[in-house]
Amino acid sequence: MTGEQRPSKKKKKHNLILDWLLYVVVRILVIFLSLFDVETNLRFACLLGDLLWKHYTRGRERALENLRASFPEKPEDWIQWTGRRSFQQLTMLTIDILFTPRLVRKHNWRQYSRFRYAEQAKWMMHERKGLLMVTGHYSNFEITGYMMGLFGFDIYSIARPLDNKYLNRFLYTVRERRGQKLIDKKGAAEMMPTLVEQGSTLGFIADQDAGRKGVFVDFFGRKASTYKSIGLLAITSNLPIVVGYSRRVENRFFFELGVTRIILPHEWADKDDPLTWITAEYTKAIETFVREDPTQYWWLHRRWKTRPKEERGATEAEAPVTEKVDASDEGQTAQTACRPDVLFPSA
């Protein structure tokens, strides 16, 4: 499907020496962090989150703008507190990624997680061939993929590689340590048909801005451009969609993994516009779990960046669209269009 491509920019050449030095610094920092327990590191991450909130002005203002528009009924104190907490969650996620492979095992996973309303989804993953899992940029979405890989589920995630090849190799090693299967975003579209045919579960982070050619559906009372990939794949392959989340409990390394909606193929069979209906349904389900604890959503995320045609100014609406569309975009078949920016879960 198409997510609309942005105007092509000249890719900056990376200085390999600087990339390697940064990698060395990160590895030394990881060694230092490993000297302390995970809860101590999470408290330290909260302090870093406060510093990020204070000094990352552009991100802070974007988060506040999104929160005010999404919760117009809330007082300014609540808006400020929620925004700051969301930045703390961002920095704590880094600690989660580093410590999850060290701590969580098959025999002790209950020490670090619990399930909520997930029994049917687990049954479907065991008994059914082919399934789509959907989540958003919320809390530690990474750990879901780790848990699925740990217990041998046939689930794939597509990861966007870092520009720094040394750091990217290191993070891939961390993520794949316990059996998670990652696919490089580049060329992933070509692999999708095979994965669907073999009955694998595919996981998507479904709250990326999809540009002007996305499907516009309601998200917190505003239209948000959403990729067509998930809906088209579900329709063409007759696949159920499970919408779920991973939510941190307090400031601890402990997570609630839950399901808010399971969308079954028979539900869209009689819809006039099944693609829009499916996209609206899973987007509404994402909003549902975000509303349960808004502090864990990535409010600095540019979810509402692209506006529907009717909301754009006359000049912008009449301007020609210059974005390039590649072979994996939505103008192609549903099989070659499966390219949301990041697929989940990738712990």
C-alpha positions in Angstrom: 0.0 0.0 0.0 1.2 3.4 -0.2 2.4 5.4 2.5 3.2 8.5 0.6 6.9 9.1 0.3 8.4 12.4 1.2 10.5 14.3 -1.3 13.8 12.5 -1.7 16.6 14.0 0.3 20.3 13.5 -0.3 21.5 10.9 2.1 24.2 12.3 4.3 27.4 10.3 4.3 28.3 9.0 7.7 31.8 9.4 9.1 32.6 5.8 10.0 35.2 6.8 12.6 32.7 9.0 14.4 30.1 6.2 14.2 32.6 3.7 15.6 33.6 6.1 18.5 29.9 6.6 19.3 29.4 2.9 19.3 32.3 2.5 21.7 30.9 5.1 24.1 27.5 3.4 24.0 29.1 0.0 24.8 31.0 1.5 27.7 27.8 3.1 29.0 26.0 -0.2 28.8 28.8 -1.9 30.8 28.5 0.9 33.4 24.7 0.5 33.6 25.0 -3.2 34.1 26.7 -2.6 37.4 23.4 -1.5 38.8 20.0 -3.3 39.1 17.3 -2.5 36.6 15.2 -0.5 39.1 18.1 1.8 39.9 18.6 2.3 36.1 15.0 3.1 35.6 15.1 5.8 38.3 18.2 7.3 36.5 16.3 7.1 33.2 13.5 9.2 34.8 16.0 11.9 35.6 17.2 11.8 32.0 13.6 12.1 30.9 13.2 15.2 33.0 16.3 16.7 31.4 15.0 15.8 27.9 11.7 17.5 28.8 13.5 20.6 29.9 15.9 21.0 27.1 14.3 19.4 24.0 12.1 22.4 23.4 10.7 21.4 20.0 9.7 18.0 21.2 8.2 19.4 24.4 6.1 22.0 22.5 4.9 19.3 20.1 3.9 17.0 22.9 2.0 19.8 24.7 0.2 20.8 21.5 -0.9 17.2 20.9 -2.0 16.8 24.5 -4.0 20.0 24.5 -5.8 19.1 21.3 -6.5 15.5 22.5 -7.6 16.4 26.0 -9.2 19.9 25.7 -11.1 19.2 29.0 -8.0 18.7 31.1 -6.3 21.5 33.1 -2.9 22.8 32.1 -1.2 21.2 35.2 -2.4 17.7 34.0 -1.2 18.5 30.5 2.3 19.4 31.7 2.6 16.5 34.0 1.4 14.0 31.4 3.9 15.3 28.9 6.8 15.1 31.3 5.9 11.6 32.3 5.7 10.6 28.6 9.3 11.8 28.2 10.3 9.7 31.2 8.7 6.7 29.5 10.8 7.3 26.4 14.1 7.1 28.3 13.0 4.2 30.4 12.4 2.2 27.2 16.1 2.3 26.5 16.8 0.6 29.8 14.0 -1.9 29.1 15.6 -2.9 25.8 19.0 -3.5 27.4 17.8 -5.4 30.4 15.0 -7.5 29.0 17.2 -10.3 27.5 19.2 -10.4 30.8 16.2 -10.7 33.1 13.2 -12.3 31.4 13.3 -16.1 30.9 10.6 -18.8 30.3 10.7 -19.8 34.0 10.4 -16.3 35.5 8.4 -14.2 33.1 5.6 -13.9 35.7 8.0 -11.8 37.8 8.0 -9.2 35.1 4.7 -9.3 33.3 1.0 -10.2 33.5 -1.7 -10.7 30.8 -5.0 -9.0 30.6 -7.8 -10.1 28.3 -5.3 -11.9 26.1 -6.5 -15.5 26.3 -8.3 -15.5 23.0 -5.4 -13.9 21.2 -3.0 -16.5 22.6 -5.4 -19.3 21.5 -5.6 -17.8 18.0 -1.8 -17.6 17.7 -1.5 -21.3 18.7 -4.4 -22.6 16.6 -4.7 -20.3 13.6 -2.4 -19.8 10.7 -1.9 -16.2 9.9 -2.6 -13.2 12.1 -1.9 -9.5 12.3 -1.0 -7.9 15.6 -1.3 -4.1 15.9 -0.1 -1.7 18.6 1.1 2.0 18.8 4.0 4.0 20.1 3.1 3.2 23.7 5.1 2.3 26.7 7.4 -0.7 26.1 6.0 -2.1 22.9 9.3 -3.8 22.4 8.8 -6.4 25.1 5.8 -8.0 23.4 8.0 -9.2 20.5 10.6 -10.4 22.9 8.0 -12.5 24.8 6.6 -14.0 21.6 10.0 -15.0 20.4 10.9 -16.4 23.8 8.0 -18.8 23.7 8.6 -19.8 20.1 5.7 -18.1 18.4 6.2 -17.6 14.6 6.1 -13.8 14.6 8.1 -11.4 12.5 8.9 -7.8 13.0 10.4 -5.3 10.5 12.9 -2.9 12.0 14.2 0.3 10.6 18.0 0.0 10.7 20.0 2.8 12.4 22.3 4.9 10.2 25.2 3.9 12.5 25.9 0.4 11.3 27.9 -0.5 14.4 25.1 0.5 16.8 22.6 -1.1 14.5 24.4 -4.5 14.6 24.6 -4.3 18.4 20.9 -3.5 18.9 19.9 -6.3 16.5 22.0 -8.7 18.5 20.2 -7.6 21.7 16.8 -7.9 20.1 17.3 -11.3 18.5 19.0 -12.9 21.5 16.0 -14.9 22.6 14.5 -15.9 19.3 12.8 -12.8 17.9 12.8 -12.7 14.1 13.6 -9.3 12.6 13.4 -8.2 9.0 15.2 -5.2 7.6 12.6 -2.7 6.4 14.3 -2.4 3.1 13.0 -5.2 0.9 10.5 -6.3 3.5 7.5 -5.9 1.1 8.8 -8.7 -1.1 8.9 -11.0 1.9 5.3 -10.3 3.1 3.5 -12.7 0.7 5.7 -15.6 1.7 5.3 -14.9 5.4 1.5 -14.7 5.0 1.4 -17.9 3.0 3.4 -19.8 5.6 1.0 -18.7 8.3 3.3 -16.4 10.3 2.0 -13.7 12.6 3.0 -10.2 11.5 3.1 -7.3 13.9 2.6 -3.6 13.1 3.2 -0.3 14.9 0.1 1.3 13.4 0.2 4.9 14.4 2.6 6.3 11.8 1.6 9.3 9.8 1.0 8.0 6.2 1.1 11.2 4.2 -1.6 12.5 1.9 -2.4 9.1 0.4 -3.2 7.5 3.7 -6.7 6.7 5.1 -7.9 9.5 7.3 -9.6 8.2 10.4 -10.5 9.7 13.8 -7.8 9.6 16.5 -8.5 11.6 19.7 -11.1 13.6 17.8 -8.9 14.6 14.9 -8.4 13.1 11.5 -5.1 11.2 11.3 -3.5 9.8 8.1 -3.0 6.1 8.6 -1.3 3.5 6.4 -3.6 1.3 4.2 -1.2 -1.6 4.6 -2.8 -3.4 7.5 -6.4 -3.2 6.2 -5.5 -4.3 2.7 -3.4 -7.2 4.0 -6.3 -8.3 6.3 -8.8 -8.1 3.5 -6.8 -9.8 0.7 -5.5 -12.6 3.0 -8.6 -12.9 5.2 -6.6 -12.3 8.4 -7.9 -11.4 11.9 -6.3 -8.3 13.6 -5.4 -8.3 17.2 -5.0 -4.9 18.8 -2.9 -4.9 22.0 -0.5 -3.1 24.2 2.3 -3.4 26.8 1.9 -1.0 29.7 4.4 -0.3 32.4 3.2 -0.7 36.0 4.4 2.3 38.0 8.1 2.9 37.4 9.0 -0.7 37.7 10.3 -3.2 35.2 6.9 -4.9 35.2 4.4 -4.8 32.3 0.8 -5.6 31.7 0.3 -7.1 28.3 -3.3 -6.7 27.1 -5.7 -6.9 24.2 -8.3 -4.3 23.6 -9.9 -5.5 20.3 -9.9 -8.5 18.0 -11.2 -7.7 14.5 -12.5 -10.8 12.7 -12.9 -11.1 8.9 -16.7 -11.6 9.0 -17.1 -8.2 10.7 -16.0 -6.3 7.5 -17.7 -8.6 5.0 -20.8 -6.4 4.6 -19.1 -3.0 4.9 -19.4 -0.6 2.0 -15.8 0.6 2.6 -14.1 -2.2 4.5 -10.6 -0.6 4.3 -11.7 2.6 6.0 -13.8 0.6 8.5 -10.9 -1.7 9.5 -8.5 1.2 9.8 -10.9 3.2 12.0 -11.6 0.2 14.2 -8.0 -0.6 15.1 -7.2 3.1 15.5 -10.1 3.5 17.9 -8.8 0.4 19.8 -5.4 2.0 20.1 -7.0 5.2 21.4 -8.8 3.1 24.0 -5.7 1.7 25.6 -3.9 5.1 25.4 -6.8 6.8 27.3 -6.4 4.2 30.1 -2.9 5.7 30.9 -2.0 8.7 28.5 1.3 9.2 30.3 2.8 6.2 28.4 2.1 7.4 24.8 4.7 9.1 22.7 3.0 12.6 22.5 6.0 14.1 20.8 5.2 11.8 17.9 4.0 13.7 14.8 0.8 11.6 14.5 -1.4 14.4 13.0 1.3 15.9 10.7 -0.6 15.4 7.5 -4.0 17.1 7.3 -7.0 16.0 5.2 -7.6 18.0 2.0 -10.5 19.9 3.4 -8.4 21.2 6.3 -5.5 22.5 4.2 -5.2 26.0 3.0 -6.3 26.7 -0.5 -2.7 27.2 -1.7 -1.5 24.0 -0.2 -4.5 22.1 -1.5 -3.9 23.2 -5.0 -0.2 22.7 -5.0 1.0 19.6 -6.9 2.1 16.6 -4.9 5.8 16.0 -5.6 6.4 13.0 -3.4 7.8 10.0 -5.0 6.2 6.6 -4.6 8.3 3.5 -4.7 7.4 -0.1 -5.7 6.4 -0.9 -2.1 3.8 1.9 -1.9 0.1 1.8 -1.8 -0.4 2.3 -5.5 0.8 -1.3 -5.9 -1.0 -4.5 -4.9 -1.8 -5.2 -1.2 1.0 -7.8 -1.1 3.7 -5.3 -2.1 2.3 -2.5 -0.1 2.9 -3.7 3.4 5.3 -1.0 4.6 4.4 0.9 7.7 7.5 2.6 9.0 8.2 0.1 11.8 6.7 -3.3 12.5 6.2 -4.4 16.1 7.2 -6.1 18.2 11.0 -5.7 18.2 12.5 -6.1 21.6 
